[in-house]
Amino acid sequence: MLTPEGEIEIDFKRDENYIWLCNVDSDSQEYEDLDIQVINQIKSWERLPEDFSRYWHEV
């Protein structure tokens, strides 16, 4: 984002769910079993809600 002062401001977020998703093989059954809405939510800026059941962490 360009600030009124002409400086560039970039926001970053570290998200363990996004890191996990990037490491799942898109040809795997694990990826196929994911709901597309969950994938889209992980990829969104808002990410998953804190109380969302992260069933892939339970394995």
PDB file of N, CA, C and O in Angstrom, chain B, residues numbered from 101:
ATOM      1  N   MET B 101       0.849  -1.154   0.000  1.00  0.00           N
ATOM      2  CA  MET B 101       0.000   0.000   0.000  1.00  0.00           C
ATOM      3  C   MET B 101       0.909   1.236   0.000  1.00  0.00           C
ATOM      4  O   MET B 101       1.939   1.269   0.673  1.00  0.00           O
ATOM      5  N   LEU B 102       0.506   2.231  -0.759  1.00  0.00           N
ATOM      6  CA  LEU B 102       1.244   3.480  -0.803  1.00  0.00           C
ATOM      7  C   LEU B 102       0.626   4.450   0.192  1.00  0.00           C
ATOM      8  O   LEU B 102      -0.563   4.756   0.113  1.00  0.00           O
ATOM      9  N   THR B 103       1.433   4.930   1.123  1.00  0.00           N
ATOM     10  CA  THR B 103       0.937   5.862   2.143  1.00  0.00           C
ATOM     11  C   THR B 103       0.862   7.273   1.560  1.00  0.00           C
ATOM     12  O   THR B 103       1.458   7.543   0.517  1.00  0.00           O
ATOM     13  N   PRO B 104       0.130   8.183   2.231  1.00  0.00           N
ATOM     14  CA  PRO B 104       0.063   9.571   1.762  1.00  0.00           C
ATOM     15  C   PRO B 104       1.445  10.251   1.681  1.00  0.00           C
ATOM     16  O   PRO B 104       1.637  11.205   0.927  1.00  0.00           O
ATOM     17  N   GLU B 105       2.389   9.743   2.468  1.00  0.00           N
ATOM     18  CA  GLU B 105       3.752  10.305   2.447  1.00  0.00           C
ATOM     19  C   GLU B 105       4.580   9.751   1.295  1.00  0.00           C
ATOM     20  O   GLU B 105       5.736  10.137   1.121  1.00  0.00           O
ATOM     21  N   GLY B 106       3.995   8.846   0.504  1.00  0.00           N
ATOM     22  CA  GLY B 106       4.709   8.262  -0.632  1.00  0.00           C
ATOM     23  C   GLY B 106       5.543   7.049  -0.280  1.00  0.00           C
ATOM     24  O   GLY B 106       6.343   6.588  -1.094  1.00  0.00           O
ATOM     25  N   GLU B 107       5.365   6.525   0.923  1.00  0.00           N
ATOM     26  CA  GLU B 107       6.098   5.332   1.342  1.00  0.00           C
ATOM     27  C   GLU B 107       5.262   4.092   1.063  1.00  0.00           C
ATOM     28  O   GLU B 107       4.034   4.154   1.010  1.00  0.00           O
ATOM     29  N   ILE B 108       5.935   2.980   0.889  1.00  0.00           N
ATOM     30  CA  ILE B 108       5.250   1.711   0.655  1.00  0.00           C
ATOM     31  C   ILE B 108       5.121   0.977   1.975  1.00  0.00           C
ATOM     32  O   ILE B 108       6.095   0.845   2.717  1.00  0.00           O
ATOM     33  N   GLU B 109       3.911   0.494   2.270  1.00  0.00           N
ATOM     34  CA  GLU B 109       3.649  -0.262   3.490  1.00  0.00           C
ATOM     35  C   GLU B 109       3.113  -1.631   3.098  1.00  0.00           C
ATOM     36  O   GLU B 109       2.123  -1.728   2.372  1.00  0.00           O
ATOM     37  N   ILE B 110       3.756  -2.679   3.572  1.00  0.00           N
ATOM     38  CA  ILE B 110       3.357  -4.047   3.244  1.00  0.00           C
ATOM     39  C   ILE B 110       3.024  -4.786   4.532  1.00  0.00           C
ATOM     40  O   ILE B 110       3.816  -4.790   5.475  1.00  0.00           O
ATOM     41  N   ASP B 111       1.849  -5.413   4.572  1.00  0.00           N
ATOM     42  CA  ASP B 111       1.452  -6.225   5.717  1.00  0.00           C
ATOM     43  C   ASP B 111       1.727  -7.696   5.416  1.00  0.00           C
ATOM     44  O   ASP B 111       1.452  -8.180   4.318  1.00  0.00           O
ATOM     45  N   PHE B 112       2.266  -8.388   6.392  1.00  0.00           N
ATOM     46  CA  PHE B 112       2.524  -9.817   6.283  1.00  0.00           C
ATOM     47  C   PHE B 112       1.834 -10.535   7.426  1.00  0.00           C
ATOM     48  O   PHE B 112       1.681  -9.993   8.520  1.00  0.00           O
ATOM     49  N   LYS B 113       1.421 -11.760   7.156  1.00  0.00           N
ATOM     50  CA  LYS B 113       0.885 -12.624   8.202  1.00  0.00           C
ATOM     51  C   LYS B 113       1.544 -13.990   8.074  1.00  0.00           C
ATOM     52  O   LYS B 113       1.700 -14.514   6.971  1.00  0.00           O
ATOM     53  N   ARG B 114       1.919 -14.547   9.183  1.00  0.00           N
ATOM     54  CA  ARG B 114       2.405 -15.934   9.192  1.00  0.00           C
ATOM     55  C   ARG B 114       1.236 -16.780   9.650  1.00  0.00           C
ATOM     56  O   ARG B 114       0.665 -16.549  10.716  1.00  0.00           O
ATOM     57  N   ASP B 115       0.888 -17.754   8.841  1.00  0.00           N
ATOM     58  CA  ASP B 115      -0.263 -18.588   9.156  1.00  0.00           C
ATOM     59  C   ASP B 115       0.118 -20.055   8.998  1.00  0.00           C
ATOM     60  O   ASP B 115       0.434 -20.514   7.900  1.00  0.00           O
ATOM     61  N   GLU B 116       0.083 -20.784  10.114  1.00  0.00           N
ATOM     62  CA  GLU B 116       0.464 -22.207  10.090  1.00  0.00           C
ATOM     63  C   GLU B 116      -0.433 -23.032   9.167  1.00  0.00           C
ATOM     64  O   GLU B 116       0.034 -23.987   8.547  1.00  0.00           O
ATOM     65  N   ASN B 117      -1.704 -22.676   9.070  1.00  0.00           N
ATOM     66  CA  ASN B 117      -2.605 -23.418   8.189  1.00  0.00           C
ATOM     67  C   ASN B 117      -2.238 -23.225   6.722  1.00  0.00           C
ATOM     68  O   ASN B 117      -2.313 -24.166   5.932  1.00  0.00           O
ATOM     69  N   TYR B 118      -1.841 -22.010   6.358  1.00  0.00           N
ATOM     70  CA  TYR B 118      -1.428 -21.734   4.988  1.00  0.00           C
ATOM     71  C   TYR B 118      -0.129 -22.474   4.666  1.00  0.00           C
ATOM     72  O   TYR B 118       0.021 -23.043   3.584  1.00  0.00           O
ATOM     73  N   ILE B 119       0.792 -22.460   5.603  1.00  0.00           N
ATOM     74  CA  ILE B 119       2.050 -23.191   5.410  1.00  0.00           C
ATOM     75  C   ILE B 119       1.762 -24.676   5.218  1.00  0.00           C
ATOM     76  O   ILE B 119       2.332 -25.320   4.337  1.00  0.00           O
ATOM     77  N   TRP B 120       0.866 -25.216   6.055  1.00  0.00           N
ATOM     78  CA  TRP B 120       0.492 -26.627   5.920  1.00  0.00           C
ATOM     79  C   TRP B 120      -0.117 -26.889   4.553  1.00  0.00           C
ATOM     80  O   TRP B 120       0.254 -27.853   3.884  1.00  0.00           O
ATOM     81  N   LEU B 121      -1.064 -26.028   4.123  1.00  0.00           N
ATOM     82  CA  LEU B 121      -1.741 -26.216   2.847  1.00  0.00           C
ATOM     83  C   LEU B 121      -0.756 -26.199   1.685  1.00  0.00           C
ATOM     84  O   LEU B 121      -0.891 -26.985   0.747  1.00  0.00           O
ATOM     85  N   CYS B 122       0.221 -25.322   1.739  1.00  0.00           N
ATOM     86  CA  CYS B 122       1.227 -25.234   0.676  1.00  0.00           C
ATOM     87  C   CYS B 122       2.089 -26.493   0.591  1.00  0.00           C
ATOM     88  O   CYS B 122       2.670 -26.784  -0.455  1.00  0.00           O
ATOM     89  N   ASN B 123       2.170 -27.230   1.686  1.00  0.00           N
ATOM     90  CA  ASN B 123       2.989 -28.443   1.705  1.00  0.00           C
ATOM     91  C   ASN B 123       2.212 -29.713   1.380  1.00  0.00           C
ATOM     92  O   ASN B 123       2.802 -30.788   1.267  1.00  0.00           O
ATOM     93  N   VAL B 124       0.892 -29.599   1.229  1.00  0.00           N
ATOM     94  CA  VAL B 124       0.077 -30.767   0.873  1.00  0.00           C
ATOM     95  C   VAL B 124       0.124 -30.937  -0.636  1.00  0.00           C
ATOM     96  O   VAL B 124      -0.118 -29.991  -1.386  1.00  0.00           O
ATOM     97  N   ASP B 125       0.432 -32.130  -1.069  1.00  0.00           N
ATOM     98  CA  ASP B 125       0.461 -32.445  -2.506  1.00  0.00           C
ATOM     99  C   ASP B 125      -0.938 -32.309  -3.080  1.00  0.00           C
ATOM    100  O   ASP B 125      -1.869 -32.966  -2.614  1.00  0.00           O
ATOM    101  N   SER B 126      -1.093 -31.457  -4.092  1.00  0.00           N
ATOM    102  CA  SER B 126      -2.419 -31.207  -4.673  1.00  0.00           C
ATOM    103  C   SER B 126      -2.996 -32.428  -5.373  1.00  0.00           C
ATOM    104  O   SER B 126      -4.180 -32.445  -5.710  1.00  0.00           O
ATOM    105  N   ASP B 127      -2.179 -33.444  -5.595  1.00  0.00           N
ATOM    106  CA  ASP B 127      -2.665 -34.694  -6.195  1.00  0.00           C
ATOM    107  C   ASP B 127      -2.978 -35.758  -5.146  1.00  0.00           C
ATOM    108  O   ASP B 127      -3.351 -36.879  -5.491  1.00  0.00           O
ATOM    109  N   SER B 128      -2.827 -35.411  -3.870  1.00  0.00           N
ATOM    110  CA  SER B 128      -3.015 -36.396  -2.806  1.00  0.00           C
ATOM    111  C   SER B 128      -4.479 -36.514  -2.392  1.00  0.00           C
ATOM    112  O   SER B 128      -5.290 -35.624  -2.649  1.00  0.00           O
ATOM    113  N   GLN B 129      -4.792 -37.625  -1.750  1.00  0.00           N
ATOM    114  CA  GLN B 129      -6.135 -37.827  -1.219  1.00  0.00           C
ATOM    115  C   GLN B 129      -6.434 -36.822  -0.114  1.00  0.00           C
ATOM    116  O   GLN B 129      -7.568 -36.363   0.027  1.00  0.00           O
ATOM    117  N   GLU B 130      -5.430 -36.489   0.656  1.00  0.00           N
ATOM    118  CA  GLU B 130      -5.595 -35.515   1.733  1.00  0.00           C
ATOM    119  C   GLU B 130      -6.105 -34.176   1.177  1.00  0.00           C
ATOM    120  O   GLU B 130      -7.007 -33.561   1.746  1.00  0.00           O
ATOM    121  N   TYR B 131      -5.517 -33.743   0.068  1.00  0.00           N
ATOM    122  CA  TYR B 131      -5.952 -32.490  -0.556  1.00  0.00           C
ATOM    123  C   TYR B 131      -7.347 -32.650  -1.147  1.00  0.00           C
ATOM    124  O   TYR B 131      -8.184 -31.757  -1.011  1.00  0.00           O
ATOM    125  N   GLU B 132      -7.598 -33.763  -1.791  1.00  0.00           N
ATOM    126  CA  GLU B 132      -8.918 -34.026  -2.387  1.00  0.00           C
ATOM    127  C   GLU B 132     -10.019 -34.035  -1.335  1.00  0.00           C
ATOM    128  O   GLU B 132     -11.156 -33.660  -1.624  1.00  0.00           O
ATOM    129  N   ASP B 133      -9.696 -34.454  -0.132  1.00  0.00           N
ATOM    130  CA  ASP B 133     -10.684 -34.527   0.954  1.00  0.00           C
ATOM    131  C   ASP B 133     -11.021 -33.166   1.562  1.00  0.00           C
ATOM    132  O   ASP B 133     -12.007 -33.038   2.288  1.00  0.00           O
ATOM    133  N   LEU B 134     -10.216 -32.161   1.272  1.00  0.00           N
ATOM    134  CA  LEU B 134     -10.475 -30.833   1.818  1.00  0.00           C
ATOM    135  C   LEU B 134     -11.650 -30.168   1.104  1.00  0.00           C
ATOM    136  O   LEU B 134     -11.784 -30.252  -0.117  1.00  0.00           O
ATOM    137  N   ASP B 135     -12.474 -29.525   1.870  1.00  0.00           N
ATOM    138  CA  ASP B 135     -13.580 -28.748   1.316  1.00  0.00           C
ATOM    139  C   ASP B 135     -13.008 -27.484   0.670  1.00  0.00           C
ATOM    140  O   ASP B 135     -12.142 -26.828   1.249  1.00  0.00           O
ATOM    141  N   ILE B 136     -13.489 -27.144  -0.520  1.00  0.00           N
ATOM    142  CA  ILE B 136     -12.981 -25.974  -1.229  1.00  0.00           C
ATOM    143  C   ILE B 136     -13.184 -24.695  -0.417  1.00  0.00           C
ATOM    144  O   ILE B 136     -12.385 -23.765  -0.522  1.00  0.00           O
ATOM    145  N   GLN B 137     -14.232 -24.640   0.382  1.00  0.00           N
ATOM    146  CA  GLN B 137     -14.459 -23.455   1.222  1.00  0.00           C
ATOM    147  C   GLN B 137     -13.377 -23.326   2.288  1.00  0.00           C
ATOM    148  O   GLN B 137     -12.974 -22.217   2.638  1.00  0.00           O
ATOM    149  N   VAL B 138     -12.910 -24.456   2.800  1.00  0.00           N
ATOM    150  CA  VAL B 138     -11.825 -24.432   3.782  1.00  0.00           C
ATOM    151  C   VAL B 138     -10.542 -23.949   3.109  1.00  0.00           C
ATOM    152  O   VAL B 138      -9.818 -23.126   3.670  1.00  0.00           O
ATOM    153  N   ILE B 139     -10.263 -24.451   1.924  1.00  0.00           N
ATOM    154  CA  ILE B 139      -9.075 -24.023   1.179  1.00  0.00           C
ATOM    155  C   ILE B 139      -9.127 -22.518   0.928  1.00  0.00           C
ATOM    156  O   ILE B 139      -8.149 -21.807   1.158  1.00  0.00           O
ATOM    157  N   ASN B 140     -10.270 -22.044   0.458  1.00  0.00           N
ATOM    158  CA  ASN B 140     -10.407 -20.615   0.170  1.00  0.00           C
ATOM    159  C   ASN B 140     -10.277 -19.768   1.427  1.00  0.00           C
ATOM    160  O   ASN B 140      -9.710 -18.676   1.382  1.00  0.00           O
ATOM    161  N   GLN B 141     -10.792 -20.254   2.537  1.00  0.00           N
ATOM    162  CA  GLN B 141     -10.689 -19.500   3.792  1.00  0.00           C
ATOM    163  C   GLN B 141      -9.238 -19.444   4.269  1.00  0.00           C
ATOM    164  O   GLN B 141      -8.780 -18.408   4.752  1.00  0.00           O
ATOM    165  N   ILE B 142      -8.518 -20.556   4.132  1.00  0.00           N
ATOM    166  CA  ILE B 142      -7.099 -20.575   4.510  1.00  0.00           C
ATOM    167  C   ILE B 142      -6.325 -19.574   3.653  1.00  0.00           C
ATOM    168  O   ILE B 142      -5.438 -18.884   4.156  1.00  0.00           O
ATOM    169  N   LYS B 143      -6.652 -19.493   2.375  1.00  0.00           N
ATOM    170  CA  LYS B 143      -5.947 -18.596   1.461  1.00  0.00           C
ATOM    171  C   LYS B 143      -6.348 -17.137   1.616  1.00  0.00           C
ATOM    172  O   LYS B 143      -5.639 -16.249   1.143  1.00  0.00           O
ATOM    173  N   SER B 144      -7.464 -16.880   2.265  1.00  0.00           N
ATOM    174  CA  SER B 144      -7.932 -15.498   2.404  1.00  0.00           C
ATOM    175  C   SER B 144      -7.104 -14.746   3.448  1.00  0.00           C
ATOM    176  O   SER B 144      -6.411 -15.360   4.260  1.00  0.00           O
ATOM    177  N   TRP B 145      -7.182 -13.421   3.420  1.00  0.00           N
ATOM    178  CA  TRP B 145      -6.463 -12.597   4.395  1.00  0.00           C
ATOM    179  C   TRP B 145      -6.986 -12.840   5.802  1.00  0.00           C
ATOM    180  O   TRP B 145      -6.221 -12.789   6.765  1.00  0.00           O
ATOM    181  N   GLU B 146      -8.296 -13.107   5.931  1.00  0.00           N
ATOM    182  CA  GLU B 146      -8.895 -13.310   7.248  1.00  0.00           C
ATOM    183  C   GLU B 146      -8.479 -14.631   7.885  1.00  0.00           C
ATOM    184  O   GLU B 146      -8.469 -14.764   9.109  1.00  0.00           O
ATOM    185  N   ARG B 147      -8.137 -15.599   7.052  1.00  0.00           N
ATOM    186  CA  ARG B 147      -7.737 -16.941   7.505  1.00  0.00           C
ATOM    187  C   ARG B 147      -8.891 -17.665   8.191  1.00  0.00           C
ATOM    188  O   ARG B 147     -10.042 -17.238   8.110  1.00  0.00           O
ATOM    189  N   LEU B 148      -8.569 -18.763   8.865  1.00  0.00           N
ATOM    190  CA  LEU B 148      -9.602 -19.536   9.556  1.00  0.00           C
ATOM    191  C   LEU B 148      -9.880 -18.929  10.930  1.00  0.00           C
ATOM    192  O   LEU B 148      -8.980 -18.374  11.559  1.00  0.00           O
ATOM    193  N   PRO B 149     -11.120 -19.035  11.391  1.00  0.00           N
ATOM    194  CA  PRO B 149     -11.415 -18.561  12.749  1.00  0.00           C
ATOM    195  C   PRO B 149     -10.638 -19.376  13.785  1.00  0.00           C
ATOM    196  O   PRO B 149     -10.319 -20.542  13.554  1.00  0.00           O
ATOM    197  N   GLU B 150     -10.340 -18.761  14.913  1.00  0.00           N
ATOM    198  CA  GLU B 150      -9.572 -19.444  15.964  1.00  0.00           C
ATOM    199  C   GLU B 150     -10.252 -20.729  16.445  1.00  0.00           C
ATOM    200  O   GLU B 150      -9.574 -21.698  16.783  1.00  0.00           O
ATOM    201  N   ASP B 151     -11.583 -20.741  16.477  1.00  0.00           N
ATOM    202  CA  ASP B 151     -12.300 -21.909  16.998  1.00  0.00           C
ATOM    203  C   ASP B 151     -12.621 -22.953  15.926  1.00  0.00           C
ATOM    204  O   ASP B 151     -13.371 -23.892  16.190  1.00  0.00           O
ATOM    205  N   PHE B 152     -12.063 -22.800  14.718  1.00  0.00           N
ATOM    206  CA  PHE B 152     -12.304 -23.757  13.650  1.00  0.00           C
ATOM    207  C   PHE B 152     -11.583 -25.066  13.963  1.00  0.00           C
ATOM    208  O   PHE B 152     -10.434 -25.059  14.404  1.00  0.00           O
ATOM    209  N   SER B 153     -12.262 -26.183  13.733  1.00  0.00           N
ATOM    210  CA  SER B 153     -11.657 -27.492  13.979  1.00  0.00           C
ATOM    211  C   SER B 153     -10.634 -27.796  12.885  1.00  0.00           C
ATOM    212  O   SER B 153     -10.989 -28.014  11.727  1.00  0.00           O
ATOM    213  N   ARG B 154      -9.386 -27.807  13.268  1.00  0.00           N
ATOM    214  CA  ARG B 154      -8.310 -28.104  12.309  1.00  0.00           C
ATOM    215  C   ARG B 154      -8.021 -29.597  12.357  1.00  0.00           C
ATOM    216  O   ARG B 154      -7.038 -30.053  12.940  1.00  0.00           O
ATOM    217  N   TYR B 155      -8.898 -30.319  11.737  1.00  0.00           N
ATOM    218  CA  TYR B 155      -8.839 -31.786  11.791  1.00  0.00           C
ATOM    219  C   TYR B 155      -7.553 -32.352  11.196  1.00  0.00           C
ATOM    220  O   TYR B 155      -7.176 -33.471  11.543  1.00  0.00           O
ATOM    221  N   TRP B 156      -6.879 -31.642  10.332  1.00  0.00           N
ATOM    222  CA  TRP B 156      -5.634 -32.132   9.750  1.00  0.00           C
ATOM    223  C   TRP B 156      -4.504 -32.087  10.760  1.00  0.00           C
ATOM    224  O   TRP B 156      -3.492 -32.759  10.560  1.00  0.00           O
ATOM    225  N   HIS B 157      -4.630 -31.328  11.829  1.00  0.00           N
ATOM    226  CA  HIS B 157      -3.618 -31.294  12.880  1.00  0.00           C
ATOM    227  C   HIS B 157      -3.786 -32.451  13.870  1.00  0.00           C
ATOM    228  O   HIS B 157      -2.897 -32.724  14.677  1.00  0.00           O
ATOM    229  N   GLU B 158      -4.922 -33.116  13.796  1.00  0.00           N
ATOM    230  CA  GLU B 158      -5.211 -34.196  14.735  1.00  0.00           C
ATOM    231  C   GLU B 158      -4.634 -35.525  14.285  1.00  0.00           C
ATOM    232  O   GLU B 158      -4.658 -36.498  15.039  1.00  0.00           O
ATOM    233  N   VAL B 159      -4.121 -35.576  13.076  1.00  0.00           N
ATOM    234  CA  VAL B 159      -3.609 -36.832  12.530  1.00  0.00           C
ATOM    235  C   VAL B 159      -2.235 -37.124  13.043  1.00  0.00           C
ATOM    236  O   VAL B 159      -1.647 -38.145  12.686  1.00  0.00           O
TER     237      VAL B 159
END
